[in-house]
Amino acid sequence: MSFSILIVDDEPDIADLFRQRFRREVRQGQYVLHFAGSGEEALRRLAEIHHDLDTALASDAAQRLHLYRAGAPRSDLWDGG
């Protein structure tokens, strides 16, 4: 069983870093990584993958707020503080 993660960040390098860091786990089927470059794009991605999504990581509070309002599968989005 894989763990599906939506990563929201407006810095394109972040997606590459996640892909590089978790490449083995992705290849082994442990993780499925989805990416969005903005809160709006994240909402579109959520509409496509919400049944399979386990959690979402966002780069700032405004994006987390948009995801929370959209009814992200896990509303315990954490800001690290």
C-alpha positions as a LaTeX table, in Angstrom:
\begin{tabular}{lrrr}
\hline
Residue & $x$ (\AA) & $y$ (\AA) & $z$ (\AA) \\
\hline
Met1 & 0.00 & 0.00 & 0.00 \\
Ser2 & 1.37 & 3.42 & $-0.93$ \\
Phe3 & 1.15 & 6.73 & 0.92 \\
Ser4 & $-0.04$ & 9.55 & $-1.37$ \\
Ile5 & 1.31 & 13.07 & $-0.73$ \\
Leu6 & 0.46 & 16.38 & $-2.42$ \\
Ile7 & 3.33 & 18.87 & $-2.17$ \\
Val8 & 2.44 & 22.52 & $-2.80$ \\
Asp9 & 5.24 & 25.01 & $-3.36$ \\
Asp10 & 5.85 & 27.81 & $-5.84$ \\
Glu11 & 9.57 & 26.99 & $-6.05$ \\
Pro12 & 10.08 & 24.47 & $-8.90$ \\
Asp13 & 13.26 & 23.12 & $-7.27$ \\
Ile14 & 11.25 & 21.77 & $-4.35$ \\
Ala15 & 9.56 & 19.15 & $-6.55$ \\
Asp16 & 12.97 & 18.04 & $-7.82$ \\
Leu17 & 14.31 & 17.82 & $-4.27$ \\
Phe18 & 11.38 & 15.66 & $-3.14$ \\
Arg19 & 11.73 & 13.43 & $-6.21$ \\
Gln20 & 15.43 & 13.01 & $-5.57$ \\
Arg21 & 15.12 & 12.43 & $-1.82$ \\
Phe22 & 12.29 & 9.88 & $-2.11$ \\
Arg23 & 13.18 & 8.27 & $-5.45$ \\
Arg24 & 13.80 & 4.84 & $-3.88$ \\
Glu25 & 10.55 & 4.89 & $-1.92$ \\
Val26 & 8.62 & 6.02 & $-5.00$ \\
Arg27 & 10.19 & 3.24 & $-7.09$ \\
Gln28 & 9.30 & 0.70 & $-4.38$ \\
Gly29 & 5.71 & 1.94 & $-4.33$ \\
Gln30 & 5.85 & 3.26 & $-0.76$ \\
Tyr31 & 5.03 & 6.84 & $-1.77$ \\
Val32 & 3.11 & 8.49 & $-4.56$ \\
Leu33 & 4.12 & 12.14 & $-4.88$ \\
His34 & 1.87 & 14.78 & $-6.46$ \\
Phe35 & 2.98 & 18.36 & $-7.00$ \\
Ala36 & 1.29 & 21.75 & $-7.37$ \\
Gly37 & 2.92 & 25.14 & $-7.86$ \\
Ser38 & 0.19 & 27.24 & $-6.21$ \\
Gly39 & $-2.85$ & 27.02 & $-3.97$ \\
Glu40 & $-5.12$ & 27.20 & $-7.01$ \\
Glu41 & $-3.27$ & 24.39 & $-8.75$ \\
Ala42 & $-3.42$ & 22.37 & $-5.54$ \\
Leu43 & $-7.21$ & 22.69 & $-5.47$ \\
Arg44 & $-7.39$ & 21.38 & $-9.05$ \\
Arg45 & $-5.09$ & 18.48 & $-8.14$ \\
Leu46 & $-7.22$ & 17.74 & $-5.08$ \\
Ala47 & $-10.28$ & 17.43 & $-7.31$ \\
Glu48 & $-8.40$ & 14.80 & $-9.33$ \\
Ile49 & $-6.74$ & 12.80 & $-6.56$ \\
His50 & $-8.73$ & 13.45 & $-3.36$ \\
His51 & $-9.85$ & 9.83 & $-3.00$ \\
Asp52 & $-6.26$ & 8.60 & $-2.96$ \\
Leu53 & $-4.60$ & 11.46 & $-1.07$ \\
Asp54 & $-3.25$ & 10.80 & 2.42 \\
Thr55 & $-1.77$ & 14.20 & 3.23 \\
Ala56 & $-0.77$ & 17.56 & 1.79 \\
Leu57 & 2.29 & 19.69 & 2.47 \\
Ala58 & 2.14 & 23.39 & 1.64 \\
Ser59 & 4.79 & 26.09 & 1.71 \\
Asp60 & 2.81 & 28.88 & 3.38 \\
Ala61 & $-0.23$ & 29.55 & 5.56 \\
Ala62 & $-2.41$ & 30.89 & 2.72 \\
Gln63 & $-2.01$ & 27.70 & 0.72 \\
Arg64 & $-2.80$ & 25.57 & 3.78 \\
Leu65 & $-5.90$ & 27.67 & 4.40 \\
His66 & $-7.12$ & 27.11 & 0.84 \\
Leu67 & $-6.48$ & 23.37 & 1.15 \\
Tyr68 & $-8.27$ & 23.23 & 4.50 \\
Arg69 & $-11.31$ & 25.04 & 3.12 \\
Ala70 & $-11.40$ & 22.64 & 0.19 \\
Gly71 & $-11.81$ & 19.76 & 2.62 \\
Ala72 & $-8.41$ & 18.16 & 2.25 \\
Pro73 & $-8.62$ & 14.53 & 3.42 \\
Arg74 & $-6.50$ & 15.33 & 6.46 \\
Ser75 & $-7.28$ & 18.69 & 8.00 \\
Asp76 & $-4.39$ & 18.46 & 10.43 \\
Leu77 & $-2.13$ & 20.46 & 8.13 \\
Trp78 & 0.80 & 21.53 & 10.28 \\
Asp79 & 2.88 & 24.65 & 9.83 \\
Gly80 & 5.85 & 23.37 & 11.81 \\
Gly81 & 5.30 & 25.83 & 14.64 \\
\hline
\end{tabular}
